[in-house]
Amino acid sequence: RTVLRGESSRKGADLLDSSGDPDTSKTAASWFGACIFLIVAATILRSFFL
């Protein structure tokens, strides 16, 4: 995927400014997926070590 218009530098602004930018939904989805992954990973690790 090609990165246009300095996407990496706008990640913080996308979290604060939801002005109908399609990047905001992608950023929110990636944060949501990361949180789900962390919860699942922590649960699996606890089941292994307890």
URGIFEN-V501217 format. One record per residue. SS is DSSP state (H for helix, E for strand, - for the rest). PHI is phi in degrees with one decimal (999 if undefined). D_LAST is the distance of its C-alpha to the last C-alpha in Angstrom with 1 decimal. Layout:
ss phi d_last
SS PHI D_LAST
SS PHI D_LAST
//
This chain:
ss phi d_last
- 999 41.5
- -83.3 44.2
- -99.0 43.6
- -107.1 46.6
- 45.3 47.7
- 52.1 45.2
- -66.9 42.1
H -65.4 39.6
H -78.2 41.6
H -104.1 41.6
H -62.4 37.9
H -64.7 37.8
H -68.1 41.0
H -65.6 39.7
H -69.3 36.9
H -94.1 39.5
- -111.7 42.5
- -104.9 42.2
- -101.8 45.8
- 71.6 45.5
- -78.4 44.3
H -62.9 42.5
H -68.0 40.2
H -66.6 38.7
H -67.4 37.3
H -67.1 35.8
H -66.7 34.3
H -63.3 32.9
H -65.8 31.5
H -69.0 29.9
H -63.5 28.3
H -62.6 27.0
H -64.2 25.6
H -65.7 23.9
H -64.8 22.2
H -61.1 21.1
H -63.1 19.8
H -64.3 17.8
H -64.5 16.2
H -65.2 15.4
H -64.0 14.1
H -64.9 11.8
H -64.3 10.5
H -65.8 10.1
H -64.7 8.5
H -64.7 5.7
H -67.5 5.6
H -73.6 5.8
H -96.1 3.8
- -112.1 0.0
//
